[in-house]
Amino acid sequence: MKSDKFLKIVGGNVVLVNIFGNKIRTYYTKGDGVRVDWYSEKDESVQIQLKSGKVVIINKNGGVVRTV
């Protein structure tokens, strides 16, 4: 499956960008994100690893679903 949306960490914040680099959505703004992966690309939810080692799962509306 070819995806035209990519997750990107900018200054610890997580944003969704298109293939041209234009921002579509901001998922996380606290500035301590280290790594981001799709949790469910179909539902557009992401899993973010923080500097503290915690993992936060966030839905496409920016709501925290789960903290591990």
FENJOPE-V717454 format. One record per backbone hydrogen bond with DSSP energy under -0.5 kcal/mol. NH is the residue of the N-H (numbers start at 1). CO is the residue of the C=O. E is the energy in kcal/mol with one decimal. If there is no record, write none. Layout:
NH;CO;E, NH;CO;E
This chain:
3;1;-0.5, 6;17;-3.1, 8;15;-2.5, 10;8;-0.6, 10;13;-2.7, 11;9;-0.5, 13;10;-1.5, 14;28;-1.7, 15;8;-2.8, 15;13;-0.5, 16;25;-3.2, 17;6;-3.1, 17;15;-0.5, 18;22;-1.8, 19;4;-0.8, 21;18;-1.9, 24;16;-3.6, 25;16;-1.3, 27;14;-2.4, 27;25;-0.5, 28;14;-1.5, 33;12;-2.0, 34;49;-3.3, 35;49;-1.4, 37;47;-2.2, 39;45;-2.4, 40;45;-2.0, 44;40;-1.0, 45;40;-2.0, 46;58;-2.5, 47;37;-3.0, 48;56;-3.1, 49;35;-2.8, 50;48;-0.5, 50;54;-2.9, 51;32;-1.9, 53;50;-1.8, 56;48;-2.8, 57;66;-3.0, 58;46;-2.5, 58;56;-0.5, 59;63;-2.4, 60;43;-0.5, 62;59;-1.9, 65;57;-3.1, 66;57;-1.3, 68;55;-3.3
